[in-house]
C-alpha cells in the first residue's frame, strides 16, 4: 500500500521503542489490559460460600458444655500452726550471722575470751561475736592502708616508669692516634655523648615510625661536626646531617671541631629500662 502514510509521531515512537527494546514490554501490557476483565469475571463466579462443617460445630458446643460444668472453689488455708511447722525443732535466731564473718569470729574466740573473761567462742553471746567481727574487719583494713598508703588503702599495682636506654661504645682518634674506646651503659634520652664538655651527638631516644619504636637510636648531631660517615640514615639536614637514625651494631664516624677529632660511635643495644616507680 504505497499511498498509506504513517504519522511521523507514531513512526518515531515505534523506532524509539524498538531501539530501546521496549516493544515486548508494551505487548505484554496490552495483553494484560485485554485479559484482566475476563479473569476477574471468572473468579467472581467460582467463589462460593464455604459452609462450616458440622463436626466443628459439634466440637464447639461440646467444649462450651464442658467449660460450664467446672466449679470454682475458694481456697482459705488460714494461718499455719507454728508447732506443726517447726515439728519439734528450736526456732532460729534471725540476728545470728552466718558465712565468712561468723567463721572469723569463731577463729578469734581466744581473743574474745581474753577480753570478756571466760567462756568459749561458741558459747559466747551473739553480741560479742558481732563485735569481734567488726574489730577484725577494721584491723585488716588498717593493715591494708599501712601496706599501700599511696593508693588510699586499695590493693592497686604501683605505677612503673620506663625509658629506652642504649649501650654505646665510643672510640676517639686524635691526629691519627687511636685511643682506648669507652663503653657507656644505660644511657638515657637527652644525654650528650661522649660528655657534656664535647657534645658530639645527643641521644634523644628510640627512632619511631608513627608511634611505634623501630629498634634504632635517634641521635642529634652537634653544629661543630664537620662530616658524618657510616651506615646511618639521615633524617634531617642538608650539607651536614643534623639527625641520625643509627641501627645497633653499625658504627658512625663523626669529625668534630677545628682540630678534626674523629669519634667512632657504635650503638650496641637499645632496650627499655625502669627509671622509677610511682
Order of alpha helices (4+ residues) and beta strands (2+ residues): alpha-alpha-alpha-alpha-alpha-alpha-alpha-beta-beta-beta-beta-beta-beta-beta-beta-beta-beta-beta
